[in-house]
Amino acid sequence: MYLRKAEFRRTVGAPAKLNLYLEVLGRRDDGYHELETLLVPLRLRDSLSLEPTPPTKAGRPGPIHVRVCSAFPLESVAEKQDLPPPGEKNLVFQALELLRRASGCSHGAHVELVKRVPLAAGLGGGSSDAAAALALANRAWGLHWDPQRLAVLAAEIGSDVPFFLARGPAVCRGRGERVEPVAGLLPLHFVIAKPRWGLQTNDVYRALDSQPPAEDGSHADRLAGLLRALRRGSWSELGRWMGNRLQGAAAALLPWVEQTQAAFAQLDFVGHQLTGSGTAYFGVCRHAQHARRLATILRTRHLGLVYVTRSC
């Protein structure tokens, strides 16, 4: 998250994320699933600006306004759902209201959110926007909450939100809210394909629950192997240890997943898989030129939007 300040208006970049590894360890008593996942933030990011406003003259909390727009020309936006909902249904609005209630603050905010990260893609765009809003309001409203206190509140908003407050690669556990930063990972270049269609996370988990449990060895060994490969820069090992337990469930709901997997398999990616619960599918490349070459090929396959980006 990168901050710049101009008078009282503050702006941050809200990065997307990719799951290089995702294992589902079981269903919990509270209805959530126990996860273990390795997340990396990307240079692909939204932009969020916040300007604080004072309480009303009547002493009531100031209004929170969230304006959402696309960074792309209108003709390139496939559907209206490519933009998040306005008003109280917007995750940024909900994050600011939650922080205001928890802190007792009565300030309001004018927020402008410029979207570049596609929705319903498993890229964490909404969660990242919410984390950015929390970080900005924490400063703009003069709350000075420490990162741990802010992360506890972030977990109430969504499972991925605490990760985006950590500002770097991390292993996340629980339902995603327990964040363990990891260091020493090599920079990675990616090609991401995103179809017009989206998948609902709840539907993917229901599809997973209907499948027989997988038995493919120790998840701890797989994660350790992946982290070791990422620190050593071992491309062959990296592709071997990557994995996403949700991919089969997502493919059962959306044939595009298997079609895209087949298209990526024909090219010389280091490794490739679904991110999160989908629908975005990504491949790891050896360097920027490699990523640009493979993206050019994939854009001829009519798989949807194709992005080139890197970790940050």
Residue, then its C-alpha position, 0 to 999 in steps of 0.5 A: m500500500y503506497l501513500r501520498k498526501a496532498e493537503f487533507r486528501r490522501t491516496v493509496g494503491a490497493p493491490a490485487k493478490l494471487n494465491l500461489y497455494l491454497e489448501v482447505l483443511g476442513r469445515r469449521d463449527d462456525g460454518y467457515h472452512e479452515l484454510e492454509t494459503l500463500l498470498v502475494p500482492l500485485r502491482l495490479r491495483d485499484s486507487l483509493s482517495l479519501e478526504p475527511t469531513p467534519p461532523t454535521k453542525a448538529g453534532r451528528p456523524g458526518p456523511i460517508h460518500v463513496r464514488v466508484c469509477s473504472a480506470f478503463p474506457l466504458e467500451s472496455v467494461a464488459e458488464k455493469q457488475d465490473l464495478p462494485p455497488p455504490g452506497e451502503k452495499n459497498l465494502v469500502f463504505q462498510a469498512l469505514e462505518l465499522l471503524r467509525r462505530a468501533s472508534g467512536c469517531s464522528h468524522g465523515a469522508h469523501v472517497e473516490l475509488v478507481k477500479r482496475v482489479p476485476l470483480a468476482a475474480g479471486l484477486g481480492g479487489g474488494s478486500s484490498d479496497a476495504a483495507a486501504a480505506l481502513a488505513l487511510a481513515n485511521r490516519a485521516w481521522g487521527l485515530h492512530w490505531d496500531p496495526q494489530r488493533l486494525a487487523v482485528l477489525a479488518a477480520e470482521i469485514g472479510s477473511d482477506v482484509p487483514f492480509f492487505l494490511a500486512r503489505g507483503p507476501a504472507v501465509c494466511r491461516g484460519r479462515g484467512e485472518r491469521v497472517e504470517p508475513v514471509a520474507g525472502l521470496l523472489p519477485l514473480h511475473f504473472v499472466i492473468a486471464k479473467p473471463r466475463w463470468g464470475l463465481q460466487t465463493n459460497d457456491v465454490y465451497r459448496a461444490l467442494d464440500s460435495q466432492p470426496p476429500a482428497e488424499d495427496g500427502s502432507h499439506a505442510d510439506r507442500l507449503a514448505g516446498l513452495l516457500r523453499a522454491l520461491r526463496r531459491g529461485s527454483w522454477s521446476e520446484l515452484g511449479r511442482w509445489m503450487g496448488n489450489r484445492l478449490q480449482g476442481a470445485a470451480a471447474a465443476l461450476l464453470p467449464w471455462v476453468e478447464q478450457t483455460q487450464a488446457a490453454f495455459a498447459q500448451l505454453d511454457f509457464v513455470g506453473h499455472q492455476l486458479t487463484g482463490s475461488g476464481t474465476a481468474y486463472f494465472g501463470v508464473c513466468r520467468h521474467a517480464q519478456h516471458a510474460r509479455r510473450l505468453a500474454t500475446i499468445l493467450r489474447t488470441r485464444h479469446l479467454g477474456l481479459v488478459y493481464v500482465t503484472r508482477s508481485c510487489 
